[in-house]
Amino acid sequence: MESLSIGALAKQVGLGPGALRYYERLGLLVPSRRTASGYRVYPAEAVRRLRFIRRAQTLGFSLEEVATLLKLSDNVDTPAREVKRLVVQHISDLEARIGDLERMRQSLTHLADRCNGRGPVTGCSILAALGGVLEGSGQ
């Protein structure tokens, strides 16, 4: 079985060794062994696992959710409905965040439309609408 050093694995998946050590601390990645001098050695399967982690992250899953997905994936007896349940919940969370982002965009668009962008910052309608938070009030 092919094994990879932390540097070779990091290079193959486009991450730094620090990221791999972080994933290891979180329990997402486990070296197969350590050399006599203490270097981590990973199985070739770690490449697939890291690609899974990165792809899940690009889909917005938190590392905690990624850990859950990996646990489900590692257990061949896991019913697929468990994976689907997690994904459906994630979709619901994304929809809520999209709604929040849309409301933020609308508010900011309204503020930007009301601002002519002229004059000193002391007369800025955007800063006034934000309640002086950006004017050094310390809030």
C-alpha positions as CSV (number, residue, x, y, z in Angstrom):
1,M,0.0,0.0,0.0
2,E,1.3,3.4,-1.0
3,S,1.9,5.9,1.9
4,L,2.5,9.6,1.8
5,S,4.4,12.0,4.0
6,I,2.5,15.0,5.3
7,G,4.4,17.2,2.7
8,A,3.6,14.9,-0.2
9,L,-0.1,14.6,0.8
10,A,-0.4,18.4,1.3
11,K,1.1,19.0,-2.1
12,Q,-1.2,16.5,-3.8
13,V,-4.4,18.0,-2.4
14,G,-3.3,21.7,-2.5
15,L,-3.2,22.3,1.2
16,G,-0.5,23.2,3.6
17,P,0.9,20.8,6.2
18,G,-0.6,23.0,8.9
19,A,-4.1,22.4,7.5
20,L,-3.5,18.7,7.6
21,R,-2.3,18.9,11.2
22,Y,-5.4,20.9,12.1
23,Y,-7.7,18.3,10.4
24,E,-5.8,15.7,12.4
25,R,-6.4,17.5,15.7
26,L,-10.1,17.6,14.8
27,G,-10.1,13.9,14.1
28,L,-10.9,14.3,10.4
29,L,-7.7,12.8,9.3
30,V,-5.6,10.1,10.9
31,P,-2.1,9.2,9.9
32,S,-1.6,5.4,9.5
33,R,1.6,5.5,11.4
34,R,4.6,7.6,12.4
35,T,8.2,6.9,11.4
36,A,10.9,6.2,13.9
37,S,11.8,9.9,13.8
38,G,8.1,10.9,14.4
39,Y,7.1,11.9,11.0
40,R,3.4,11.4,10.0
41,V,2.7,8.9,7.3
42,Y,-0.7,8.8,5.6
43,P,-2.4,6.1,3.6
44,A,-3.1,6.8,-0.1
45,E,-6.8,6.9,0.8
46,A,-6.1,10.1,2.7
47,V,-6.2,11.9,-0.6
48,R,-9.8,10.9,-1.2
49,R,-10.7,11.8,2.3
50,L,-9.2,15.3,2.0
51,R,-10.9,15.9,-1.3
52,F,-14.2,14.9,0.4
53,I,-13.5,17.4,3.2
54,R,-12.7,20.2,0.8
55,R,-15.6,19.5,-1.5
56,A,-18.0,19.4,1.5
57,Q,-16.6,22.7,2.7
58,T,-17.1,24.3,-0.7
59,L,-20.8,23.3,-0.3
60,G,-20.9,25.2,3.0
61,F,-20.7,22.4,5.5
62,S,-19.0,23.3,8.7
63,L,-16.1,21.1,9.8
64,E,-18.4,19.7,12.5
65,E,-20.9,18.7,9.8
66,V,-18.0,17.3,7.7
67,A,-17.0,15.2,10.6
68,T,-20.5,13.8,10.9
69,L,-20.6,13.1,7.1
70,L,-17.3,11.3,7.4
71,K,-18.5,9.2,10.3
72,L,-21.6,8.3,8.3
73,S,-19.5,7.5,5.3
74,D,-17.0,5.3,7.3
75,N,-19.9,3.2,8.7
76,V,-21.1,1.0,5.8
77,D,-24.2,0.1,7.8
78,T,-25.4,3.7,8.0
79,P,-28.7,4.1,6.3
80,A,-28.6,6.6,3.4
81,R,-31.5,8.5,5.0
82,E,-29.1,9.7,7.7
83,V,-27.0,11.4,5.1
84,K,-30.0,12.8,3.3
85,R,-31.4,14.1,6.6
86,L,-28.1,16.0,7.3
87,V,-28.1,17.4,3.7
88,V,-31.8,18.5,3.9
89,Q,-31.1,20.3,7.2
90,H,-28.0,22.0,5.6
91,I,-30.2,23.1,2.7
92,S,-32.7,24.6,5.1
93,D,-29.9,26.4,6.9
94,L,-28.6,27.7,3.6
95,E,-32.0,29.0,2.6
96,A,-32.3,30.9,5.9
97,R,-28.8,32.4,5.4
98,I,-29.7,33.3,1.8
99,G,-32.8,35.1,3.2
100,D,-30.7,37.0,5.7
101,L,-28.1,37.9,3.0
102,E,-30.9,39.1,0.7
103,R,-32.3,41.4,3.5
104,M,-28.8,42.8,4.1
105,R,-28.4,43.4,0.4
106,Q,-31.7,45.2,0.2
107,S,-30.9,47.4,3.2
108,L,-27.5,48.3,1.9
109,T,-28.8,49.0,-1.6
110,H,-31.4,51.3,-0.1
111,L,-28.6,53.1,1.9
112,A,-26.4,53.3,-1.2
113,D,-29.2,54.7,-3.3
114,R,-29.9,57.4,-0.8
115,C,-26.3,58.5,-0.6
116,N,-25.0,61.0,-3.3
117,G,-21.4,60.2,-2.4
118,R,-20.5,64.0,-2.2
119,G,-19.3,66.1,0.6
120,P,-17.4,65.2,3.8
121,V,-17.9,62.0,5.7
122,T,-19.6,63.9,8.5
123,G,-22.6,64.3,6.3
124,C,-22.7,60.7,5.0
125,S,-26.2,59.4,5.1
126,I,-25.0,55.8,5.2
127,L,-23.0,56.4,8.4
128,A,-25.9,58.3,9.9
129,A,-28.3,55.5,9.1
130,L,-25.9,53.0,10.8
131,G,-26.3,55.0,14.0
132,G,-22.8,56.4,14.3
133,V,-21.3,53.0,14.8
134,L,-18.6,53.8,12.3
135,E,-18.1,57.4,13.5
136,G,-16.0,56.4,16.5
137,S,-18.8,56.0,19.1
138,G,-17.2,52.7,20.3
139,Q,-20.4,50.7,19.8
